[in-house]
Amino acid sequence: MAYRVYLVDDDRFLLDLYAVKFRNAGHEVSVFGSGEDLLTALRKGEPAPDAILLDLIMPGVGGFEALETMRKENLAKSSKVIILSNQGQDSDIEKAKQLFADGYIIKASAIPSEVLAETLRTIETGAQGAGQSS
């Protein structure tokens, strides 16, 4: 089954890398270079994606701020939100849980095929709560 996936990261190389991986697997991908860009797209009222992979550290609106805004404004309520970051401290993982993130992947610990597999698993199993994935 093909899914709609939003990738949010300020690292253009990683955006392109993950986008190619997801597209080659038959999924529809939209990429955003910042939390602001993501929020603008979500506020347009288009159908929510199946999953949003969200980096934490970005200029302007970072991942946590974007996720907090999404929750407050009830944006993309049906989307699975997976934090995809190099920030792997327990405090970051705990904050993701408090914001009801559906998953947490540490970039440095996962190759793109693992990111794809974990994203599909999260969508298909309806996993809830951020769990560290490696």
C-alpha positions in Angstrom: 0.0 0.0 0.0 1.3 3.5 -0.8 1.3 6.1 1.9 1.6 9.9 2.0 4.7 11.0 3.9 5.9 14.4 4.9 9.7 14.8 5.6 10.7 17.8 7.6 14.4 18.6 8.0 16.7 21.6 7.3 19.4 19.2 5.9 18.7 19.2 2.1 21.0 16.1 1.6 19.1 14.0 4.1 15.7 15.3 2.8 16.7 14.1 -0.7 18.1 10.8 0.6 15.0 9.9 2.5 12.7 11.2 -0.2 14.3 9.0 -2.8 14.1 6.0 -0.5 10.4 6.5 0.2 9.5 7.3 -3.5 11.4 4.2 -4.7 9.2 2.2 -2.4 6.1 3.6 -4.0 5.1 6.3 -1.5 4.1 9.9 -2.1 6.5 12.3 -0.5 6.4 16.0 0.3 9.5 17.7 1.7 9.8 20.7 4.0 12.9 22.5 5.0 11.5 24.0 8.3 8.8 23.7 10.9 7.2 26.9 9.5 6.9 25.3 6.0 5.2 22.2 7.5 2.7 24.2 9.5 1.9 26.4 6.5 1.1 23.2 4.5 -0.9 21.6 7.2 -3.0 24.8 7.7 -4.0 24.8 4.0 -6.4 22.0 4.9 -5.1 19.4 2.4 -5.6 15.8 3.4 -3.2 14.9 6.3 -0.3 12.6 5.4 -0.1 9.1 6.9 3.2 10.0 8.6 5.3 13.1 9.3 9.0 12.5 9.9 10.1 15.5 11.9 13.6 16.7 12.7 14.1 18.6 16.0 16.9 21.0 15.4 16.0 23.5 12.7 16.3 27.3 12.4 13.1 29.1 13.3 10.4 26.7 14.3 12.1 23.5 15.5 10.5 20.1 15.6 9.1 20.3 19.2 7.6 23.7 18.6 6.0 22.5 15.3 4.6 19.4 17.1 3.3 21.5 20.0 1.6 23.8 17.5 0.1 20.9 15.5 -1.4 19.5 18.8 -2.8 22.9 19.9 -4.3 23.6 16.5 -5.5 20.0 15.9 -3.5 19.8 12.7 -2.9 16.4 11.0 -4.6 14.6 13.9 -4.7 11.3 12.0 -1.0 11.5 11.0 1.6 9.4 12.8 4.4 11.7 13.9 7.9 10.2 14.1 10.8 12.3 15.4 13.8 11.7 13.2 16.7 13.4 14.9 20.3 13.1 16.1 19.1 14.3 19.5 18.9 11.1 21.5 18.9 12.3 25.1 16.4 10.8 27.4 14.9 14.3 28.0 14.2 14.7 24.3 12.6 11.2 24.1 10.5 12.0 27.1 9.4 15.3 25.7 8.4 13.5 22.4 6.3 11.1 24.5 4.6 14.0 26.3 3.7 15.5 22.9 2.3 12.2 21.8 4.9 11.5 19.1 4.3 8.0 17.6 7.9 7.1 17.3 11.5 8.3 17.7 14.4 7.4 15.4 17.9 8.6 16.0 19.4 9.4 12.5 22.9 8.3 13.3 21.6 4.9 14.4 19.4 4.1 11.4 20.1 3.7 7.7 17.5 5.0 5.3 16.0 1.5 4.8 15.5 1.1 8.5 13.8 4.6 8.7 11.5 3.4 5.9 10.7 0.1 7.6 10.1 1.8 11.0 7.9 4.4 9.4 5.8 1.8 7.7 5.6 -0.3 10.9 4.4 2.8 12.8 1.7 3.6 10.2 0.5 0.0 9.9 0.5 -1.0 13.6 -0.8 2.3 14.8 2.0 2.4 17.4 1.6 5.1 20.0 4.2 6.7 22.3 7.7 7.5 21.4 10.0 4.6 21.7 13.7 4.8 20.9 14.5 2.9 17.7 17.9 1.9 16.5 
